[in-house]
Amino acid sequence: MREEVYSSLDDEFHEKEMKQIFKSSDWFCYFLMNENNQILGLAELSSRNIVDGCLSSPVAYLEGLYLKEKYQDMGLGRQAIEAIKIWCKEQGFTELCMDTELANVKAQKFFRTVGLQETYRIVQFHTRIDSTE
C-alpha cells in the first residue's frame, strides 16, 4: 500500500523508512478497517515540530493516506479524515497538515473537498551531507 501512496520511492527506501517508523514515537501508522476488520487502506501520521503555515507545535502531519481502489469514491476518505481529526484532538494536536505531489491533482481535489485549505506550492530539494574523512 505504501508503494501506491509514495510511488516515487523505491523498495529499499520503503524498507529503511518502515524500520525507522517502527522505532519512532513521533510516527504513527494505522490500517483503515471496516466493521468486519477488512483492511481498506492505510494512514500514516507524524508529529512535526515546525510546519509551514502553522503556528502551533507540534503539528500532526498526515504523511500518507491510501484507500484501496475498490473502496474509493464511497465517502470513506472523508470518514478517514474525520477519524484522523478526532485522533489528533485526542492526542493534543490543534492543527493537521498534509501535502501531495504537484501532479497529484486527484488528491488535491479530495483534500479541498473535505475542507482543507492549500497553504503553499513548493519544490523541495535534498542533498546528503557526507563526512569528508
Backbone as JSON Lines, residues from 0, in Angstrom:
{"i":0,"aa":"M","n":[0.81,-1.2,0.0],"ca":[0.0,0.0,0.0],"c":[0.85,1.26,0.0]}
{"i":1,"aa":"R","n":[1.99,1.2,0.69],"ca":[2.86,2.37,0.71],"c":[3.35,2.72,-0.69]}
{"i":2,"aa":"E","n":[3.55,1.72,-1.52],"ca":[4.01,2.0,-2.88],"c":[2.96,2.78,-3.67]}
{"i":3,"aa":"E","n":[1.69,2.59,-3.35],"ca":[0.63,3.35,-4.01],"c":[0.65,4.81,-3.55]}
{"i":4,"aa":"V","n":[0.96,5.03,-2.29],"ca":[0.99,6.39,-1.75],"c":[2.26,7.12,-2.18]}
{"i":5,"aa":"Y","n":[3.38,6.44,-2.06],"ca":[4.67,7.05,-2.32],"c":[5.3,6.4,-3.55]}
{"i":6,"aa":"S","n":[4.69,6.56,-4.68],"ca":[5.11,5.84,-5.88],"c":[6.5,6.24,-6.39]}
{"i":7,"aa":"S","n":[7.0,7.39,-5.97],"ca":[8.3,7.82,-6.46],"c":[9.46,7.23,-5.65]}
{"i":8,"aa":"L","n":[9.16,6.47,-4.6],"ca":[10.21,5.9,-3.75],"c":[10.42,4.43,-4.09]}
{"i":9,"aa":"D","n":[11.66,3.98,-4.0],"ca":[11.94,2.58,-4.32],"c":[11.78,1.68,-3.1]}
{"i":10,"aa":"D","n":[11.8,0.37,-3.32],"ca":[11.58,-0.61,-2.26],"c":[12.6,-0.48,-1.13]}
{"i":11,"aa":"E","n":[13.84,-0.21,-1.47],"ca":[14.89,-0.07,-0.45],"c":[14.57,1.08,0.5]}
{"i":12,"aa":"F","n":[14.13,2.21,-0.07],"ca":[13.76,3.35,0.77],"c":[12.59,2.99,1.68]}
{"i":13,"aa":"H","n":[11.55,2.34,1.12],"ca":[10.39,1.93,1.93],"c":[10.82,1.06,3.11]}
{"i":14,"aa":"E","n":[11.69,0.1,2.83],"ca":[12.13,-0.81,3.88],"c":[12.87,-0.07,4.99]}
{"i":15,"aa":"K","n":[13.79,0.81,4.6],"ca":[14.54,1.57,5.6],"c":[13.62,2.48,6.4]}
{"i":16,"aa":"E","n":[12.7,3.14,5.7],"ca":[11.8,4.07,6.39],"c":[10.87,3.33,7.35]}
{"i":17,"aa":"M","n":[10.36,2.19,6.95],"ca":[9.48,1.43,7.84],"c":[10.21,1.0,9.11]}
{"i":18,"aa":"K","n":[11.46,0.64,9.0],"ca":[12.24,0.3,10.2],"c":[12.34,1.49,11.14]}
{"i":19,"aa":"Q","n":[12.53,2.69,10.57],"ca":[12.6,3.9,11.39],"c":[11.23,4.21,12.02]}
{"i":20,"aa":"I","n":[10.18,4.02,11.24],"ca":[8.83,4.29,11.74],"c":[8.53,3.42,12.95]}
{"i":21,"aa":"F","n":[8.85,2.13,12.88],"ca":[8.57,1.23,13.98],"c":[9.32,1.61,15.25]}
{"i":22,"aa":"K","n":[10.46,2.26,15.12],"ca":[11.26,2.67,16.27],"c":[10.84,4.04,16.82]}
{"i":23,"aa":"S","n":[10.11,4.82,16.03],"ca":[9.82,6.2,16.37],"c":[8.58,6.35,17.24]}
{"i":24,"aa":"S","n":[8.65,7.28,18.18],"ca":[7.47,7.62,18.98],"c":[6.72,8.8,18.37]}
{"i":25,"aa":"D","n":[7.24,9.36,17.28],"ca":[6.63,10.51,16.63],"c":[6.02,10.16,15.28]}
{"i":26,"aa":"W","n":[5.87,8.88,14.99],"ca":[5.32,8.46,13.71],"c":[4.27,7.38,14.0]}
{"i":27,"aa":"F","n":[3.14,7.5,13.35],"ca":[2.01,6.62,13.63],"c":[1.49,6.05,12.31]}
{"i":28,"aa":"C","n":[1.32,4.75,12.27],"ca":[0.87,4.08,11.06],"c":[-0.31,3.18,11.42]}
{"i":29,"aa":"Y","n":[-1.43,3.38,10.72],"ca":[-2.64,2.62,11.02],"c":[-3.26,2.08,9.74]}
{"i":30,"aa":"F","n":[-3.78,0.87,9.84],"ca":[-4.61,0.35,8.75],"c":[-6.01,0.91,8.95]}
{"i":31,"aa":"L","n":[-6.65,1.29,7.86],"ca":[-8.04,1.7,7.89],"c":[-8.86,0.44,7.69]}
{"i":32,"aa":"M","n":[-9.77,0.16,8.63],"ca":[-10.51,-1.09,8.6],"c":[-12.0,-0.83,8.74]}
{"i":33,"aa":"N","n":[-12.8,-1.75,8.21],"ca":[-14.24,-1.64,8.37],"c":[-14.69,-2.45,9.58]}
{"i":34,"aa":"E","n":[-16.0,-2.52,9.8],"ca":[-16.53,-3.23,10.97],"c":[-16.26,-4.73,10.93]}
{"i":35,"aa":"N","n":[-15.93,-5.27,9.76],"ca":[-15.59,-6.7,9.63],"c":[-14.09,-6.94,9.68]}
{"i":36,"aa":"N","n":[-13.33,-5.93,10.08],"ca":[-11.87,-5.99,10.18],"c":[-11.18,-6.23,8.85]}
{"i":37,"aa":"Q","n":[-11.84,-5.85,7.75],"ca":[-11.2,-5.89,6.44],"c":[-10.34,-4.63,6.31]}
{"i":38,"aa":"I","n":[-9.12,-4.78,5.81],"ca":[-8.24,-3.64,5.62],"c":[-8.66,-2.91,4.35]}
{"i":39,"aa":"L","n":[-9.04,-1.64,4.52],"ca":[-9.49,-0.81,3.41],"c":[-8.38,0.09,2.88]}
{"i":40,"aa":"G","n":[-7.43,0.39,3.75],"ca":[-6.37,1.3,3.35],"c":[-5.38,1.53,4.47]}
{"i":41,"aa":"L","n":[-4.72,2.66,4.4],"ca":[-3.59,2.96,5.27],"c":[-3.54,4.45,5.56]}
{"i":42,"aa":"A","n":[-3.2,4.81,6.78],"ca":[-2.95,6.21,7.14],"c":[-1.64,6.26,7.93]}
{"i":43,"aa":"E","n":[-0.77,7.17,7.52],"ca":[0.49,7.4,8.25],"c":[0.52,8.85,8.68]}
{"i":44,"aa":"L","n":[0.79,9.06,9.96],"ca":[0.89,10.4,10.51],"c":[2.2,10.55,11.25]}
{"i":45,"aa":"S","n":[2.67,11.78,11.33],"ca":[3.84,12.06,12.14],"c":[3.56,13.32,12.96]}
{"i":46,"aa":"S","n":[4.4,13.52,13.93],"ca":[4.37,14.73,14.74],"c":[5.58,15.56,14.33]}
{"i":47,"aa":"R","n":[5.31,16.74,13.77],"ca":[6.39,17.61,13.31],"c":[6.46,18.86,14.18]}
{"i":48,"aa":"N","n":[7.68,19.26,14.5],"ca":[7.86,20.46,15.33],"c":[7.5,21.73,14.59]}
{"i":49,"aa":"I","n":[7.83,21.8,13.32],"ca":[7.6,23.01,12.53],"c":[6.96,22.61,11.2]}
{"i":50,"aa":"V","n":[5.87,23.29,10.85],"ca":[5.21,23.08,9.56],"c":[4.87,24.46,9.01]}
{"i":51,"aa":"D","n":[5.26,24.71,7.77],"ca":[4.95,25.99,7.13],"c":[3.45,26.26,7.21]}
{"i":52,"aa":"G","n":[3.1,27.48,7.59],"ca":[1.71,27.88,7.66],"c":[1.04,27.58,8.99]}
{"i":53,"aa":"C","n":[1.75,26.96,9.93],"ca":[1.17,26.61,11.23],"c":[1.84,27.41,12.34]}
{"i":54,"aa":"L","n":[1.06,27.75,13.34],"ca":[1.59,28.49,14.48],"c":[1.8,27.6,15.7]}
{"i":55,"aa":"S","n":[1.18,26.43,15.72],"ca":[1.33,25.55,16.88],"c":[2.52,24.61,16.68]}
{"i":56,"aa":"S","n":[2.9,23.97,17.76],"ca":[3.94,22.96,17.7],"c":[3.74,22.04,18.9]}
{"i":57,"aa":"P","n":[3.76,20.76,18.71],"ca":[3.94,20.06,17.44],"c":[2.66,20.07,16.61]}
{"i":58,"aa":"V","n":[2.81,19.69,15.35],"ca":[1.71,19.65,14.4],"c":[1.53,18.22,13.92]}
{"i":59,"aa":"A","n":[0.29,17.76,13.88],"ca":[0.01,16.44,13.29],"c":[0.14,16.57,11.78]}
{"i":60,"aa":"Y","n":[0.88,15.64,11.18],"ca":[1.13,15.71,9.74],"c":[0.72,14.39,9.12]}
{"i":61,"aa":"L","n":[-0.25,14.45,8.23],"ca":[-0.7,13.27,7.52],"c":[0.3,12.99,6.4]}
{"i":62,"aa":"E","n":[1.18,12.05,6.66],"ca":[2.23,11.73,5.7],"c":[1.69,10.99,4.49]}
{"i":63,"aa":"G","n":[0.69,10.16,4.73],"ca":[0.12,9.4,3.64],"c":[-1.25,8.88,3.98]}
{"i":64,"aa":"L","n":[-2.13,8.89,2.99],"ca":[-3.47,8.34,3.14],"c":[-3.77,7.55,1.87]}
{"i":65,"aa":"Y","n":[-4.2,6.32,2.06],"ca":[-4.47,5.47,0.9],"c":[-5.69,4.61,1.17]}
{"i":66,"aa":"L","n":[-6.58,4.57,0.2],"ca":[-7.68,3.62,0.2],"c":[-7.53,2.72,-1.02]}
{"i":67,"aa":"K","n":[-7.71,1.42,-0.82],"ca":[-7.67,0.51,-1.96],"c":[-8.69,0.99,-2.99]}
{"i":68,"aa":"E","n":[-8.36,0.78,-4.24],"ca":[-9.18,1.32,-5.34],"c":[-10.66,0.95,-5.22]}
{"i":69,"aa":"K","n":[-10.96,-0.28,-4.82],"ca":[-12.36,-0.7,-4.76],"c":[-13.14,0.0,-3.65]}
{"i":70,"aa":"Y","n":[-12.44,0.7,-2.73],"ca":[-13.1,1.42,-1.66],"c":[-13.11,2.94,-1.89]}
{"i":71,"aa":"Q","n":[-12.56,3.37,-2.99],"ca":[-12.52,4.8,-3.3],"c":[-13.87,5.27,-3.82]}
{"i":72,"aa":"D","n":[-14.12,6.56,-3.7],"ca":[-15.35,7.2,-4.19],"c":[-16.6,6.65,-3.5]}
{"i":73,"aa":"M","n":[-16.45,6.28,-2.23],"ca":[-17.59,5.79,-1.45],"c":[-17.8,6.64,-0.19]}
{"i":74,"aa":"G","n":[-17.03,7.73,-0.05],"ca":[-17.14,8.55,1.15],"c":[-16.23,8.1,2.28]}
{"i":75,"aa":"L","n":[-15.48,7.04,2.05],"ca":[-14.62,6.51,3.12],"c":[-13.42,7.41,3.39]}
{"i":76,"aa":"G","n":[-12.93,8.1,2.36],"ca":[-11.82,9.03,2.56],"c":[-12.22,10.16,3.49]}
{"i":77,"aa":"R","n":[-13.42,10.68,3.28],"ca":[-13.94,11.74,4.15],"c":[-14.06,11.21,5.58]}
{"i":78,"aa":"Q","n":[-14.58,9.98,5.74],"ca":[-14.69,9.38,7.06],"c":[-13.31,9.21,7.7]}
{"i":79,"aa":"A","n":[-12.34,8.82,6.9],"ca":[-10.98,8.65,7.42],"c":[-10.42,9.98,7.93]}
{"i":80,"aa":"I","n":[-10.62,11.05,7.16],"ca":[-10.13,12.37,7.59],"c":[-10.81,12.77,8.9]}
{"i":81,"aa":"E","n":[-12.11,12.55,9.02],"ca":[-12.81,12.89,10.26],"c":[-12.27,12.08,11.43]}
{"i":82,"aa":"A","n":[-12.03,10.79,11.23],"ca":[-11.47,9.95,12.29],"c":[-10.06,10.41,12.65]}
{"i":83,"aa":"I","n":[-9.28,10.8,11.66],"ca":[-7.93,11.3,11.9],"c":[-7.98,12.59,12.71]}
{"i":84,"aa":"K","n":[-8.9,13.49,12.4],"ca":[-9.05,14.73,13.16],"c":[-9.39,14.43,14.62]}
{"i":85,"aa":"I","n":[-10.28,13.47,14.85],"ca":[-10.63,13.09,16.23],"c":[-9.41,12.54,16.94]}
{"i":86,"aa":"W","n":[-8.68,11.66,16.27],"ca":[-7.46,11.09,16.86],"c":[-6.48,12.2,17.22]}
{"i":87,"aa":"C","n":[-6.3,13.15,16.29],"ca":[-5.36,14.26,16.53],"c":[-5.77,15.07,17.75]}
{"i":88,"aa":"K","n":[-7.06,15.36,17.85],"ca":[-7.55,16.13,19.01],"c":[-7.29,15.37,20.3]}
{"i":89,"aa":"E","n":[-7.56,14.06,20.29],"ca":[-7.32,13.22,21.47],"c":[-5.84,13.21,21.86]}
{"i":90,"aa":"Q","n":[-4.95,13.36,20.88],"ca":[-3.51,13.37,21.15],"c":[-3.0,14.75,21.55]}
{"i":91,"aa":"G","n":[-3.87,15.76,21.52],"ca":[-3.49,17.12,21.93],"c":[-3.05,18.02,20.8]}
{"i":92,"aa":"F","n":[-3.15,17.57,19.55],"ca":[-2.8,18.43,18.42],"c":[-3.92,19.44,18.16]}
{"i":93,"aa":"T","n":[-3.53,20.62,17.7],"ca":[-4.52,21.63,17.34],"c":[-4.54,21.92,15.85]}
{"i":94,"aa":"E","n":[-3.56,21.38,15.11],"ca":[-3.52,21.56,13.66],"c":[-3.13,20.25,13.0]}
{"i":95,"aa":"L","n":[-3.71,20.05,11.81],"ca":[-3.42,18.88,10.99],"c":[-3.02,19.38,9.61]}
{"i":96,"aa":"C","n":[-1.9,18.9,9.12],"ca":[-1.41,19.3,7.79],"c":[-1.08,18.07,6.97]}
{"i":97,"aa":"M","n":[-0.96,18.27,5.69],"ca":[-0.53,17.22,4.79],"c":[-0.04,17.85,3.51]}
{"i":98,"aa":"D","n":[0.55,17.06,2.66],"ca":[0.97,17.57,1.36],"c":[0.68,16.5,0.32]}
{"i":99,"aa":"T","n":[0.83,16.88,-0.91],"ca":[0.72,15.94,-2.01],"c":[1.62,16.43,-3.12]}
{"i":100,"aa":"E","n":[1.99,15.53,-3.98],"ca":[2.83,15.93,-5.11],"c":[2.04,16.87,-6.02]}
{"i":101,"aa":"L","n":[2.76,17.79,-6.66],"ca":[2.11,18.78,-7.53],"c":[1.27,18.13,-8.63]}
{"i":102,"aa":"A","n":[1.7,16.99,-9.12],"ca":[0.98,16.32,-10.21],"c":[-0.23,15.52,-9.73]}
{"i":103,"aa":"N","n":[-0.38,15.33,-8.42],"ca":[-1.47,14.51,-7.9],"c":[-2.73,15.36,-7.71]}
{"i":104,"aa":"V","n":[-3.33,15.7,-8.83],"ca":[-4.5,16.58,-8.84],"c":[-5.68,15.93,-8.14]}
{"i":105,"aa":"K","n":[-5.81,14.61,-8.26],"ca":[-6.91,13.9,-7.6],"c":[-6.86,14.08,-6.08]}
{"i":106,"aa":"A","n":[-5.68,13.94,-5.5],"ca":[-5.53,14.12,-4.06],"c":[-5.79,15.57,-3.66]}
{"i":107,"aa":"Q","n":[-5.32,16.51,-4.46],"ca":[-5.56,17.93,-4.17],"c":[-7.06,18.22,-4.14]}
{"i":108,"aa":"K","n":[-7.78,17.69,-5.12],"ca":[-9.22,17.9,-5.18],"c":[-9.89,17.28,-3.96]}
{"i":109,"aa":"F","n":[-9.46,16.06,-3.58],"ca":[-10.02,15.4,-2.4],"c":[-9.81,16.24,-1.15]}
{"i":110,"aa":"F","n":[-8.59,16.71,-0.93],"ca":[-8.31,17.47,0.29],"c":[-9.13,18.76,0.33]}
{"i":111,"aa":"R","n":[-9.3,19.42,-0.8],"ca":[-10.17,20.61,-0.84],"c":[-11.62,20.24,-0.52]}
{"i":112,"aa":"T","n":[-12.07,19.12,-1.08],"ca":[-13.45,18.68,-0.88],"c":[-13.76,18.4,0.59]}
{"i":113,"aa":"V","n":[-12.77,17.9,1.33],"ca":[-13.01,17.6,2.75],"c":[-12.69,18.78,3.65]}
{"i":114,"aa":"G","n":[-12.5,19.97,3.05],"ca":[-12.39,21.2,3.84],"c":[-11.01,21.68,4.18]}
{"i":115,"aa":"L","n":[-9.98,21.12,3.57],"ca":[-8.63,21.6,3.85],"c":[-8.27,22.73,2.9]}
{"i":116,"aa":"Q","n":[-7.43,23.64,3.36],"ca":[-7.02,24.78,2.55],"c":[-5.57,24.64,2.14]}
{"i":117,"aa":"E","n":[-5.32,24.92,0.87],"ca":[-3.94,24.9,0.37],"c":[-3.17,26.05,0.99]}
{"i":118,"aa":"T","n":[-1.93,25.78,1.4],"ca":[-1.11,26.83,2.01],"c":[0.04,27.27,1.12]}
{"i":119,"aa":"Y","n":[0.74,26.34,0.49],"ca":[1.9,26.68,-0.32],"c":[2.03,25.69,-1.47]}
{"i":120,"aa":"R","n":[2.76,26.11,-2.49],"ca":[3.21,25.2,-3.56],"c":[4.71,25.36,-3.62]}
{"i":121,"aa":"I","n":[5.41,24.24,-3.42],"ca":[6.87,24.3,-3.38],"c":[7.48,23.14,-4.14]}
{"i":122,"aa":"V","n":[8.74,23.28,-4.41],"ca":[9.55,22.19,-4.91],"c":[10.66,22.02,-3.88]}
{"i":123,"aa":"Q","n":[10.74,20.86,-3.25],"ca":[11.75,20.64,-2.23],"c":[13.03,20.1,-2.86]}
{"i":124,"aa":"F","n":[14.14,20.4,-2.21],"ca":[15.45,19.91,-2.65],"c":[16.1,19.16,-1.51]}
{"i":125,"aa":"H","n":[17.01,18.28,-1.85],"ca":[17.66,17.43,-0.84],"c":[19.08,17.11,-1.28]}
{"i":126,"aa":"T","n":[19.97,17.02,-0.33],"ca":[21.31,16.5,-0.59],"c":[21.78,15.79,0.67]}
{"i":127,"aa":"R","n":[22.66,14.85,0.52],"ca":[23.27,14.18,1.65],"c":[24.5,14.95,2.07]}
{"i":128,"aa":"I","n":[24.76,15.0,3.33],"ca":[25.97,15.61,3.86],"c":[26.86,14.46,4.31]}
{"i":129,"aa":"D","n":[27.81,14.12,3.49],"ca":[28.7,13.01,3.79],"c":[29.93,13.5,4.51]}
{"i":130,"aa":"S","n":[30.47,12.66,5.37],"ca":[31.69,13.03,6.07],"c":[32.85,13.07,5.08]}
{"i":131,"aa":"T","n":[33.82,13.9,5.35],"ca":[34.97,14.05,4.45],"c":[36.17,13.26,4.93]}
{"i":132,"aa":"E","n":[35.96,12.33,5.84],"ca":[37.08,11.53,6.36],"c":[37.63,10.59,5.34]}
